Amino acid sequence: MNGWTFTDWLSLLSALGVIVALVCNLRSLRDKDARKAGELTEMRSDIKHIRGQVDKTDLLIADMRVQLGDFRDRITRLEESVKNAHHRLTTLETAEKELEAELR
């Protein structure tokens, strides 16, 4: 066996086993890092999408607040108009009663 003893072969085989184990572990770590990177990229994408939706919602809420203010103004003007109309009707009813009383 060209001067190689059984222990030399065992030592060589052990060294090869350690090298193969190291290569496999490095490959496993690389794959694990790649998966983590993929997950982080997906999470960042999800967060970006959520942030965009929140921004859209904020704009919609701001627009609804403006509309609500406009509705409040319109309702206030409507209430004033109804109050004036009731006052005019009361005045007309009073005048009508006075006229009926005069005609009797």
C-alpha positions in Angstrom: 0.0 0.0 0.0 2.9 2.4 -0.8 3.8 3.0 2.8 0.3 4.0 3.9 -0.7 2.2 7.0 -4.2 1.5 8.2 -4.1 4.4 10.7 -2.9 6.8 7.9 -6.0 5.8 5.9 -8.2 6.3 8.9 -6.6 9.7 9.6 -7.1 10.7 5.9 -10.7 9.4 6.0 -11.4 11.4 9.2 -9.9 14.5 7.7 -12.1 14.1 4.6 -15.1 13.6 6.8 -14.4 16.8 8.7 -14.0 18.7 5.4 -17.2 17.3 4.0 -19.1 18.2 7.3 -17.7 21.7 7.1 -18.7 22.1 3.5 -22.2 20.8 4.2 -22.6 23.1 7.2 -21.4 26.2 5.2 -23.9 25.3 2.5 -26.7 24.9 5.1 -25.9 28.2 6.6 -25.8 29.9 3.2 -29.2 28.4 2.3 -30.6 29.5 5.7 -29.3 33.0 5.2 -30.9 33.1 1.7 -34.3 32.0 3.2 -34.0 34.6 5.9 -33.2 37.3 3.3 -36.2 36.2 1.2 -38.5 36.3 4.3 -37.1 39.8 5.2 -37.7 41.0 1.6 -41.3 39.7 1.7 -41.9 41.3 5.1 -40.5 44.6 3.8 -42.8 44.4 0.8 -45.8 43.7 3.1 -44.9 46.6 5.3 -44.6 48.9 2.3 -48.0 47.8 1.1 -49.6 48.3 4.5 -47.9 51.7 4.8 -49.4 52.7 1.4 -52.9 51.5 2.5 -52.6 53.5 5.7 -51.6 56.6 3.8 -54.6 56.2 1.5 -56.9 55.7 4.5 -55.5 58.9 6.1 -56.3 60.8 2.9 -59.8 59.4 2.8 -60.4 60.3 6.5 -59.1 63.8 5.9 -61.5 64.2 2.9 -64.3 62.8 5.0 -63.6 65.4 7.7 -63.8 68.2 5.1 -67.1 66.8 3.8 -68.4 66.5 7.4 -67.5 70.1 8.0 -69.4 71.1 4.8 -72.4 69.0 5.9 -72.4 70.7 9.3 -72.4 74.1 7.6 -75.2 73.1 5.3 -77.3 71.7 8.2 -76.7 74.9 10.2 -77.9 77.0 7.3 -80.9 74.7 6.7 -81.9 74.9 10.4 -81.7 78.7 10.2 -83.8 78.7 7.1 -86.4 76.4 8.7 -86.5 78.6 11.8 -87.1 81.7 9.6 -89.8 79.8 7.7 -91.5 78.9 10.9 -91.3 82.5 12.1 -92.8 83.7 8.8 -95.6 81.0 9.0 -96.4 82.0 12.6 -96.5 85.7 11.5 -98.8 84.8 8.6 -101.1 82.7 10.9 -101.3 85.5 13.4 -102.2 88.0 10.6 -104.7 85.5 9.2 -106.4 85.2 12.6 -106.4 88.9 13.1 -108.0 89.4 9.7 -110.6 86.7 10.4 -111.4 88.4 13.7 -111.8 91.8 11.9 -114.1 90.3 9.2 -116.5 88.9 11.8 
